Amino acid sequence: MLQIEAKDRGQSLTVISSTISAANFLASTSLALSSLIGAWVGNSSNSTLITTFTYGDTSPAIMSIKYVSILACFLLALASFLHCIRSFVHAIFLISMPNSDTPLIDVQKAVIHGGLFWTLGLRAIYFATTMLLWLFGPIPMFVCSVTLVLILHSLDSNSTPLHQFQPVRSHDNRLMKKLAEEKTRIERVIEQHERSSMDDSRTQGSNRQQSPTSGKDFSSEAIG
């Protein structure tokens, strides 16, 4: 990606920008849910509505622990998505710099960190869903945990070998063609410069040869 010119990196920047937009939406959602849960915890009159549908211990201490657990999951998701946006924005800045010798390892670190924070934010939201069902008892929490593990196993596991991507040959051909054209142009300029210098030297040599003969002619005319 960094081997091509900055004006040809639009596709990679578009992909990273789409990820930034998705992370921004999920961060806003996590912040809104955190605020909602905080308001819910502050309003003690709503606890009776939850306790009527809860199977298990409904003491105030246990309910507070459940609310705090859900709030911590959404706050972790918010922080993860914010760091994901930060890393991807830094990666876009490094990729889009024209005529720069940006180290490849810096771009790799920015993209990898952004992907890790993206994954961590999604995991925090998944875990918050399980904590949310914990409000209604341990049985819904257990069912949600087993279902979530099965879904993530089917989504994240990959038995197919990864494709080993290679650079496109057409790009290499175009690059070699550009280099050949540039070499030909430089050779033509050098050849024209050599020809002009040779013509100048020949002209100066002929002028030097003509000047003694003209002096001899003038002296003979003077003697005559």
Salt bridges, closest charged atoms under 4 A:
GLU5 OE1 - LYS7 NZ 3.61
ASP156 OD2 - ARG123 NH2 2.33
GLU182 OE2 - ARG185 NH2 2.42
GLU191 OE2 - ARG195 NH2 2.76
